[in-house]
Amino acid sequence: MQKIEPLQNLTDRVAEALRNDIFGGSYEVGEGLQSEAEMAKNFGVSRTVMREAVSRLKADGLLVSKQGAGIFVRAIQPKVTFQIESTLDAGVENILPIVELRLGFEVEAAGLAALRATPEQLADIRSALDVMTAAGARGDLKGAIEADVDFHHKICVATGNPYYPQLFDTFRNFLLENIKVSRDRSARHLTNGGPAHSEHAALFEAISTGDEVAARASARSHIENTRTRLVRSLGSPQPDQVQLQR
């Protein structure tokens, strides 16, 4: 493994380096990798960066996690996968289709999570919410956004359907990068009293109490409100005139 220097787009560089190791013959199909903590140390990056890089390779079909066993090589050749290209200068016309796509599966994911989440999965969702709250309270926008994405990923995991978190992984880059476009406006909504926090709290409450209907309603309301905040922060003069297609 090559050590990664702390440059911009660090996760991209780690993912690419690990991908090159796999394609270059360093691993065989079915071979286990080191733990994320060990790989992070070898690459010289944080565990958060390593976890994100591994998630990307899982989404690419190259790696797979086996509960209680670790991370294994699933394939050593690239394959065609569904991906969403994220750009920091994406305009409203590029943002809205992704929001619509999120509505198409995250609302249902919330409903399924309300029905199926285990106590451990509920604790994971709660933990992500707490991390998001703490980051927002101290003005750590980057940390809050990362915890926000983790919160939604944990909900997908709680559906009990492995394809939900796999599909969500295709949104990770978009959510982590493009939400930052609305940095100034988002910063006002990541504190304990902001609407984004209230929306996440309401969503967790509905899921944790097993209220399937409320969970779907809270998820839809949150994503639509997120869409409104994004449209406004991207400079649309009339955000309310930009409608989601039904």
Disulfide bonds with the S-S distance in Angstrom:
none
